[in-house]
């Protein structure tokens, strides 16, 4: 967020560009980020997303997400999950899933994914909702992956179902993209858009993305801008539905 803010107020000369996490659409509306993503950027390319998932300790009583849902229905607010902070993708994604499943969780916010992961590994919290911090621990057999949140199953963890195929219409892949300050010369904008189109299509990029379980989700600048505007609208409704502004204050 700090980097995005600095980039938005930089000189629009094409020499300062930066990553735009899609959460700017939420944090700008929640007031934790003082900028307008609909007006303050020149969008260059959407690049890749993240693999989010719900993991439980290997010895957890929950062997599947269906078991979590059944238990949570019978015991509202009893199932706890760790996440990386109120209003972030993992918190909002998990609450969106809870709404779709008609259940109620007890969310436990931490200062980032690393702390949330330790809490679950230490057995203090039932579930972890995070991007792939769980991956090495799932491979080592310390955690089990109950579901992932993308459009389709992830190649490295193909046994884990998606929320969508389990019947919950929730997809969270939190794409990142590249932008520049608003007011960039169209000729420079074109040059940068062309460069990112080539870069994202390169085998080197795909290799790095695969290593961190990041699905490549390329969109050219104008399409990326439209995508951000549609997410912004969706976030407006979600913030209201989940009463996020009130949660931020509490």
C-alpha positions in Angstrom: 0.0 0.0 0.0 2.9 2.4 0.8 4.5 1.7 -2.5 1.3 2.1 -4.4 0.6 5.5 -2.8 4.2 6.7 -3.6 3.8 5.6 -7.2 0.5 7.4 -7.6 2.0 10.7 -6.6 5.3 10.3 -8.6 6.1 12.2 -11.8 4.3 10.7 -14.8 7.5 10.4 -16.9 7.5 6.6 -17.4 10.5 6.1 -15.1 8.4 5.4 -12.0 6.1 2.4 -12.3 4.9 0.0 -9.7 2.9 -3.0 -8.7 -0.8 -2.4 -8.0 -2.4 -5.1 -5.8 -6.1 -5.4 -6.4 -6.8 -4.7 -2.7 -6.4 -1.0 -3.6 -10.0 -1.2 -4.6 -11.0 -2.2 -1.1 -8.5 -0.2 1.0 -9.2 3.0 -0.8 -12.9 2.6 0.1 -12.2 1.7 3.7 -10.1 4.8 4.0 -6.8 3.1 4.8 -5.3 4.2 1.5 -5.7 7.8 0.4 -6.1 7.5 -3.3 -8.7 6.8 -6.0 -7.8 3.7 -8.1 -10.3 4.8 -10.7 -8.5 8.1 -11.3 -5.0 8.1 -10.0 -3.2 5.5 -12.2 -2.3 4.7 -15.8 -2.9 0.9 -16.1 -0.3 -1.0 -18.0 -0.8 -4.7 -17.5 -2.4 -7.2 -15.2 0.2 -9.9 -14.6 -0.5 -12.7 -12.3 -2.7 -13.8 -9.3 -2.1 -15.8 -6.1 -3.2 -19.2 -5.0 -5.3 -18.9 -1.8 -6.4 -21.8 0.2 -7.9 -23.1 3.5 -5.5 -25.4 5.4 -5.8 -27.3 8.7 -3.3 -29.1 10.9 -2.6 -32.7 9.8 -4.1 -34.0 13.0 -7.2 -31.8 12.8 -10.6 -33.3 13.3 -11.6 -31.8 9.9 -10.7 -34.1 7.1 -12.5 -32.1 4.4 -14.2 -28.7 3.9 -17.6 -30.4 3.9 -16.8 -31.5 7.5 -15.9 -27.9 8.4 -19.2 -26.7 7.0 -21.2 -29.4 8.8 -19.6 -28.6 12.1 -19.9 -24.8 11.7 -23.6 -25.2 10.9 -24.1 -27.1 14.1 -21.8 -24.8 16.1 -22.0 -21.2 14.9 -18.9 -19.2 15.7 -17.0 -22.1 17.1 -14.6 -22.7 14.2 -11.7 -20.3 14.3 -9.5 -19.3 11.4 -6.3 -17.3 11.3 -5.8 -14.6 8.6 -3.4 -11.8 7.7 -5.5 -8.8 8.8 -9.0 -7.3 8.7 -10.1 -6.2 5.2 -7.4 -8.2 3.5 -8.1 -10.8 0.7 -8.0 -13.8 3.1 -10.3 -12.3 5.6 -12.8 -11.1 3.0 -12.6 -14.3 1.0 -13.2 -16.4 4.0 -16.2 -14.3 5.1 -17.6 -14.4 1.5 -17.3 -18.2 1.6 -19.1 -18.3 5.1 -21.9 -16.2 3.6 -22.2 -18.6 0.6 -22.2 -21.6 2.9 -24.6 -20.1 5.4 -22.2 -20.5 8.3 -20.5 -18.3 10.8 -16.7 -18.4 11.6 -14.7 -16.8 14.4 -12.0 -14.9 12.6 -8.6 -14.3 14.3 -6.5 -11.5 12.7 -2.7 -11.6 12.8 0.0 -9.1 11.6 0.6 -10.9 8.3 0.5 -14.4 6.9 3.6 -15.6 8.7 2.1 -15.1 12.1 -1.2 -16.6 11.1 0.7 -19.7 9.8 2.5 -20.1 13.1 -0.7 -19.9 15.0 -2.2 -22.8 13.0 1.0 -24.9 13.1 1.0 -24.3 16.9 -2.6 -25.6 17.2 -4.0 -22.3 18.5 -6.5 -21.8 15.7 -8.5 -24.4 13.7 -7.9 -23.2 10.1 -5.6 -21.0 8.1 -6.8 -18.8 5.3 -3.8 -17.6 3.3 -2.0 -17.4 0.0 0.5 -20.2 -0.5 2.4 -19.9 2.8 0.9 -23.3 3.6 2.5 -24.9 0.5 5.7 -26.3 2.0 3.9 -27.4 5.1 1.3 -29.3 3.1 4.0 -31.0 1.1 5.8 -31.9 4.4 2.6 -33.4 5.8 2.2 -30.9 8.6 -0.9 -29.3 7.2 -3.7 -30.5 4.9 -5.2 -28.3 2.2 -9.0 -28.5 2.3 -9.7 -26.2 -0.7 -8.2 -23.6 -3.0 -10.0 -20.4 -4.1 -9.1 -20.1 -7.8 -11.2 -20.7 -11.0 -9.6 -24.1 -11.4 -7.5 -26.5 -9.3 -3.8 -25.7 -8.9 -1.3 -28.0 -10.7 0.9 -28.5 -7.6 -2.0 -29.4 -5.3 -4.4 -31.0 -7.8 -6.1 -33.1 -5.0 -7.5 -30.0 -3.3 -10.9 -29.0 -4.7 -11.8 -25.4 -5.5 -14.6 -23.6 -3.5 -16.4 -23.3 -6.8 -16.5 -27.1 -7.5 -17.7 -27.7 -3.9 -20.8 -25.6 -4.8 -19.7 -22.1 -3.4 -19.6 -19.4 -6.0 -16.5 -17.7 -4.5 -13.3 -17.1 -6.5 -10.4 -15.2 -5.0 -7.2 -14.9 -7.0 -6.2 -11.3 -6.1 -4.4 -10.4 -9.3 -1.5 -8.0 -9.2 -0.7 -5.6 -12.1 1.6 -2.9 -13.1 0.7 0.7 -13.3 2.2 4.2 -13.5 1.0 7.6 -12.3 -1.9 9.2 -14.1 -1.2 11.6 -17.0 1.4 9.4 -18.7 2.2 10.3 -22.3 0.2 7.9 -24.6 3.4 7.0 -26.6 5.3 6.0 -23.3 2.2 4.1 -22.2 2.2 2.1 -25.4 5.9 1.3 -25.1 5.4 0.0 -21.5 2.3 -1.9 -22.4 4.1 -3.6 -25.3 7.1 -4.4 -23.0 4.9 -6.0 -20.3 2.9 -8.0 -22.9 6.2 -9.6 -24.1 7.5 -10.1 -20.5 4.4 -11.8 -19.2 4.4 -14.2 -22.2 8.0 -15.2 -21.6 8.9 -18.7 -20.4 11.1 -17.1 -17.7 8.1 -15.3 -16.2 6.0 -18.5 -16.3 8.8 -20.4 -14.5 8.9 -17.9 -11.6 5.1 -17.7 -11.4 4.9 -21.5 -11.2 7.5 -21.6 -8.4 5.3 -19.4 -6.2 1.9 -20.9 -7.4 0.9 -17.7 -9.1 -1.5 -18.2 -12.0 -0.6 -16.0 -15.0 -3.6 -13.8 -15.6 -2.5 -11.3 -18.2 -4.7 -8.4 -19.4 -3.5 -5.5 -21.4 -3.8 -2.0 -19.9 -7.3 -0.9 -21.0 -8.8 -4.3 -20.2 -7.0 -4.2 -16.8 -8.5 -0.8 -16.1 -12.0 -2.1 -16.9 -11.4 -5.1 -14.6 -10.3 -2.8 -11.7 -13.5 -0.7 -12.1 -15.6 -3.9 -12.0 -13.8 -5.1 -8.9 -14.3 -1.7 -7.3 -18.0 -2.0 -7.7 -18.1 -5.5 -6.3 -16.0 -4.4 -3.3 -18.5 -1.6 -2.6 -21.3 -4.1 -2.2 -19.0 -6.5 -0.2 -17.9 -3.9 2.2 -21.5 -3.1 3.0 -22.6 -6.8 3.2 -19.7 -7.8 5.5 -19.9 -4.5 7.5 -16.1 -4.1 7.1 -16.1 -0.4 8.0 -17.5 -1.2 11.4 -15.1 -4.1 11.8 -12.1 -1.8 11.1 -13.2 0.5 13.9 -13.8 -2.2 16.5 
